Structures are given as structure tokens and as C-alpha cells.
Amino acid sequence: MGCGNVERAPAPELRGNALVLRSRELSQDLSPDAQAELLIHLRRASAFDYDRVLAALDLDEVLDELTDAGWDEGPSGELLELLSVTRVVDAEPPTRARLVHGFMRGATFEREEQALVSIFRETPDNQLTALKLAVDAGYPRDLVSLVHDDLDDEALRAELIARCQAATGPGRIVLSDVDDTLFPSLNDPRYPDDRLYPGVRALLEALASGQPAVVALLTARPGPLGAYTVRSLAEQGVPVSLALTGTLAGIRSHGAMAANKVEAFLRYKALYPNLRAVFCGDTGQGDPEVALALLDQGALDLALLHAVGGLEPGEREALEARGVIVFETYLGAALALERAGWLEPGELLSIARFAVAELKPIVFEDDAPIAAHWSRDVAAVEEQLGVELVER
């Protein structure tokens, strides 16, 4: 007796952990049947379950397989529509960012470019900042590379730039140089080794806390070193997730370094026009020129420079007259930021305690000027907050 065609049983309606587990199982081998069933589950899922499912999947691998399927008119094409258009708002911004990173992986063709822009198009204005910052957290697959490298279609690029500029809501960009700003390097022999400056980690964490924020390196180091530098600093507890880098030609002189940094940040800031920005550099390698240029163009709200030498007589006073904060220790920097309204008193206290603890094992010469600077700034913070940081 012939069996004839066997009709498949409909996919059971799943929720919660059962839905997550089944979706993960299907994603391991996305055959046409698996794609069809996954599509059914994702269409049925509540917004909460939809985000849980996507958060549990290896979206890079899923999107690779669907790309290989050609985004045809069958299940893969319908999954593309669902992921990039119809259910974008049901995924949280970090999940949307993972979809963006997945579509950016490898070469991007017409369908991938359209999907990338669609995710931003379908994101409400008040969630765009969170989405953009989450994309940047995946550096080197970041927003700048998406806009300027992954999109070949000029109309789509213009639409995405306009969409980025439509973002609303609070947020902050915290920029930092690397050498002689985060740790002693080329121009600062005052410290006995190259450990991070006392208090710098706590200061960056405080500046990035309590609101959507990114801590980005603004460095003349060439692009290929960016990801290595971010990874190396993150392993030391520095809360940095992004690098705005320079070029090999841009390290030939201090002027070239400054020009590279200004150009890199202006390109980045164009995608975040609504966010306030603070820059912390040093006085040793062109950062004064960077600070003044970006302040003059309205791209920065505040600039600080770590005094490590390199200033001509009267230059410090001229910088301070134009609104640049010049400091010797990160306690002094934190105190200036608290007085300028960028930090709360409680944040200043926390930074001070970390800085004093990190300073303790460092031994300076008795007559070292930097030791006197630390003593002065400890006393100033104690007076400002009415606390005792060091036993006497």
C-alpha cells in the first residue's frame, strides 16, 4: 500500500524556556524546514519572549546561514523581513545591535545594507542613542565603520546619517587619549613605572555612569592598533569600548596627530549631535591643539589636559583662559569636574578613595613636585567634601 504524501504536524505553540530551547535547537541547522518552523515561533512569540530568543541565539551564525540561503522569497526572506522590519521594536537595543553586528559581518550586499538601515529606521527616536552606543560596544564593528565602510549605497548612507542625527534623549561621550593620559609613557618620567594613573579608572567609570554613555579612545595610533589597545585597557579595568584612531601618516608630527584626532572625532560626533562630550588628554603631544579646535567648533563641552610638560611659558594660562582645565593629578581633575557639574559629590568621594588607595604603593622622591601636587589635591578634596582621606 502506498503511503502518499505525509502532511507535517503544525509546530506546537511554545513559550518561555521551551521556546528558547527549541529556537536554539533549530538554529543549529537552519534547513528550509527549520527556517520555516523558527519563523512560526518568532511570529507567535510575545515581545518579551522574542527578545529572549534572539538574545539566546548566535546571531552571527544565524545570519550567516540565512545569507547563504540567499534571502529568497521563502522562509529566509520572511525571516529577514521579520528581523529587520516587522519586529524590530520588540527587540531591546542591545539585541538590535547584535543583529546589526551580524549583518555587518563579512561583505554587505544590497539586502544586508537595506536590512541594516531598516533596523535604525524602525527604531523609535528615543531609543536610537541606546542602539548606537550598543553598536559601538561591538567595536571594531562600530557605527562609524557601518556608515562609512559597510554602506556602498549613497542614498542608504545619507538616510542612516539622518536617522542617527534624529536621536533624542540624554547621553554622554567621554573621550580619552592613551599615552601620558591613562598611564605614564613618552613624556612623563615622574612615576616609577607604567601602571595606570591613580584614580583614572574610577574617574572614567563615574563619567560614564547613570546615563547612556560611551568611553572612547581618541588616539593618533593607527587603526589596526585600535582593537588591541581597547582590549588591553579593558583587561586592566579601564571602561573603554571604542577607539577613534589615526593613520600612519598622522603620527609624523604633533600637528599631524592633532589634525588626525580632530578629524576622527568630528566624523564620530556628526553621528551623535545630541550628546555632550568631554575630552581628557595631556600637554605632551598635540592635545592642546585638539582641545582648542574641538571647543572652538562646538564639538566638545569640556576639555581637560594632564600636565606632563611640553607647554611654553604662559601657555597653561592661555589654555585655562579659553576654558581648558589643566591638572596634575586625577584627584585635581575630579574636583574640577565636580565643580563644573559633571560629577556628583558622592562620585568625587568614590574617585578620591580609589585614587588614594592606588597611590599608596607608589613611592616618590621626598622632594618630587608630583608628590606635592598629590598632597595639595588630597587636601583640596578633603576641604570640598568635609572628609578625611588620609590619616595624619
N, C-alpha and C positions, 0 to 999 in steps of 0.2 A: 504494500500500500504506500503510495507516495505521500510524503509529508507536506508538500506545498510550502508556501511562504509562511514563516513564523513571525507573527507580529510581536514587536518588543513591548514589554510591560512599561507603562509610564513610570518616569522617575518618581520615587517617593518624595513627599514634601518633608524636608528636613529643617531643623532649627538648631541654633546654639552649637555646642561642641560636635554634635553629629554632622551638622552641615560643614563645619570647618574641616573635620577629619575626612569626609567624603570628597570635599573640594581639593584637599591636598592630595588625596589618592588619585583623583582624576588628572591633576596637574602633572603627575609623574610620567604620564604617557598620553599626550594630547592627540590621540587619534581622532578622526572625524566624529566617531560616536562619543568619545569623551568630551570633545568640544561641545557637542550638542547637549549633553547632559549638564555640563558645567554652566552653559548658557541658561538652561532652565532654572538651575539652582540660584544663579546670580539674579535672574529676573524676579524670582519669588522672594528673595531674602529681604528682611527688614533693613532699614538703613544701618542699624546697629550691627546686625549680622553681616551685612555686605562689607562694611569696613573691617570687621573681624576676619572675614575670609581673605580679603586682599592682604591684610597685614600678615596673615599666616603663610601666604604663598611666596615662592621665589619668583618675583615678578620679572626679573631679568630673564630667567629661563622660560617662563610662560610666554613672554612677548617674543623671545627668540623663536620659539616653536610656532607661534601664530604668524610671525613674519615669514618663516619658511613655508607656511601653508599658503602664503600669497594674499592674505586678506581678501579672499574671494567672496563671492555672493552667498556662500554657505555659512556655517556656524562661525568660522574665523572672522568673516566680515561683520557678522552681527555682534560678535564679542568686541571687535574694535569699536563699533558704534556705541555699545553699552559702556565700555571702559572710558571712552574719550568724550562722550556726549551725554547720553541719557541718564547716567547715574554718577556723574562727576560730583555733584553736590552731596551725595551720600557717603563719599569717602572723606575722611579727615585730611587736612592739608599735608601732614607727613606721608599719608598713604598716596595722595595725589602726586607728591614729589617723587615717590618711589616709581610710580607709573612714568613720570617724566624721565627719570633716570633710565628706566627700561627702554623707552622709545629712543633715547639718545644713544644707547649702546650700539656700537658699530656704525655702519653707514646709515644715513637717514635719507629715504626717498620720499616721493610725493605723499604717500599715505601716512608715513610716520610724521612728516612735517605738519600735515593737516591735523593729525591727532594731537601733537604737541601744542599747537596753538589753540586747538579746541578746548583742551583742559583749562587753559587760562581764560578762554572766552566764557566758559561755563562756571567759572569760579566767581562768587559774589565779590564786589569791590572790597568789602570789609574783611575778606579772607585772603586777599591777594598778597598782602605783606607776609602773612604766615606761610603761604605757599612758596613765595620767592625765597624766603630765608631757609625754608626746609630744602629747597632745591640746592641752595648754596652749601648747605651742610653736607651734601654729597660730593663736594669738590674732590677731584678736578672736573666732574660732571656738574657744572655750576651754571648760573644764569647767564653770565657774560658769554661763556662758550656756547650755550644754547642759542642765544640771539645772534652772535656774530660768526659762529663756526658751523652750527648744525643746520641752520636755515639758509637754503640757497634761494628760495622764492622771495623776492624783494617785497612783494605785497604782504606775504605772511610775516616777514620780519618787521615791517612797519606796523602791522596790526599788533604783533606781540609787544613791541616797544610801547605803543599807545596803551595797551592793556596794562603793562607794568606801571605806567605813569598814572593810571586811574586808581591805584590802590589808595585806600583810606585807612585811618586808624593810627595809633601810636607805634613807635618803634625807634630803634637807635642803631647807628653804625659806629662801632668802636674800632679805630684803626691804630695799628702799632707798627713801627719799624722793628727790626730784629737786632742787629749788631749795635751794641752800646745803648740800646733801649731796653731790651729784655735781659741781657747779660753783658758783662764786660767783654770787649772784643778788641777792635782795632785801635781805639783812641782812649781807652780808659784803663790805665795801669794802677788805679787806686785800690783795687780789690785783689786779694791774694790768689784767686782762681776764677774760673769762668762759670761759676754757679749763677743761677738766676738772681737778679737783684732782690734783696729783701722787700717783700710786700707787693711785688709786681703781679704775682698770680692773683692775690686777693683783690687787688685794685681792679684788674680786668674782669674778674668774676662779678664784683659789685656793679661795675658799669653796665654789664650785660644782664643783670638780674631784674626781675619784676616787670618785664615788658618784652615784646618781640625784639630781638637784637641779634647782631652778628659781630663777632670779634674777628677782624680780618687783618692779615699782614699786608702792609704797604711797603714793598721792598724792591730794591733795584736788582735783586737776584734774578737771573734768567728763569723763564717759565718752567723748564724741566726740573728745577730745584724746588719749585713751589710745593708740590705734594710731599716731597721728602721733608722739607722744613716744617710744614704743618704737622705731619705725622710725628716727627721728632719732638716738637714742642708739646704736642698733646700728650705724648708719653711722659713728659715731665710735669703734667698737670696744668699747663697753660691752656685756658679755654678758647683756643683758636680753631677755626674750622675752614678758613678760606685764605688764599693768598692772591693778592693783586701784584703781579710780577712785572719785571722789566725785560730787557733784551741784552744780548751780549754787547751790542754796540752801545747800550745805555750805561755801561759801567766804566767807560773810558775816562770819565771825569766827574767831579762833583756836580757840575752843571748839567751834564747828561743824565746823571742819576736823578737829579731833581726833576728834570723835564719828563723822564720816564714815569716817575711816581705821579706827577700831576696828571699826565695823560691817562694813566691807568685808572686813577680814582675818578676823574671826570666821566670816563666811559661807564664806570660802575654806578656812580651817583645818578647818572641820567636814567637808570632803571629804578631808582629809589628816591625820587624827588621830594617825597613827603617826609622822609626820615631825617632826624637830627644826626649830626656826625661830629665826633671828637677824634682828634689825631694826637698820638703821642710819638714823638721822635726824639732825636738828640741833636746836639750842636756840632757834631763832628763831620757829617758827610752830606751836605746839601739840604738837610731837613728844614733849616730856617727858611730857605727859598721856597720849599714845598709848602710850609705852613702859611707863609705870607701870600703866595699865589692862590692857594685854595680859599683862604679867608677873603681875599680881595674879590674872588669870583662868586662868593656866597655859597661855595660847596661845603665849607666847614662852619660849624657853630662855635667850636673852641679848639685851640691848639696848645699843646704842652711840649716843651723841649727839655730833655735831660741834659744838664750842663756837664759836658765831658771835655771842655776845651774847644778850640777852633774858632772862637769869636774874637773879632778885632776889638780894640778899646772903644767903648761906647756902644757896641753892637747889642749887648744884652739890654741896655736901657732903651735902645731904639725898638727892639722886638717887644719889650714889655709895654712900651708906649702905644704900640699897634695892637695890643690885646693878647699877645702870646705869653703864656705862663712859662717861665724858665725855673727849673727846680733842680736841687742837688740830690734829694732822696725821695723815695716813693711815699714816705710819710708827708713830706712837703707837698708833693703832687696831690695826695688825697685830701690834705687840708685845703688846698686851693680849690679843688673840685667841690668840696662840701660848701665852701663859702660862695662858690658860683652857682650852687643849686643843683649840681649834677649828682651829688651823693647826700644821703640822709645821715644825721649824726650817728645812728646805730651802725651804719655801714662804715663810717670813718673809724669808729671804735674797733670794729672787727678787723679792718685792714691794719690798724695800728697794732693790735695784738699779734696778728700774724707776722707783721714786719719786725716787731721787737723779738719774737721767738726765732725768726730766721736770721736775724742779725747777731744773735747771741754767740754762735760758734765762730764768727768771723773775728779775727784778731788784726787790728790796725796798729800801726806805729802810734805811740803816745802823742806825737806832735802832728799826726796826719790831719790835714784840713778836712777830709771826709768824715773823720770821727767827730770833729767839732760840728759839722753840718748835721750829723745824726743827733747829737746831743741837743742842738738848737731846735730841731724839728720835733723831737720827742717832747721837749718842754712846751713847745707851742701847741701841740695836740692835747697835752695834759691840761693846759690852761683853757683851751677851747671847750673841752668836754667836761672839765672838772673831775678828772680821774687821775689815778697814779698808774703809769705803765711800767715803770722801773723802780724797784725798791732802792731806797737810798739810806 
